[in-house]
């Protein structure tokens, strides 16, 4: 099985480190282990809630896993655009 949502999960982890930095002042480098653990748990939960239910019902499990993870990828991208916006922002020196 190939997960097409891995890239979006990595970007979401980067955004989570940024939010932690803005909210608490913790260095993004120091927050990596906590964010990695958080997203490991989130990925594990998403896998066990979504994948086995769809793979057991379909005739073609490879196609079902592709469609499910691609849809998850699109949903994660849309959620991040809604939360963090897609407008470019100037960087202050």
Secondary structure, DSSP 8 states (H G I E B T S, - for coil): ---TTHHHHHHHHHHHHHHHHHHH---HHHHHHHHHHHHHHHHHHHIIIIIHHHHHH-S-HHHHHHHHHHHHHHHHHHHHHHHH-S-------
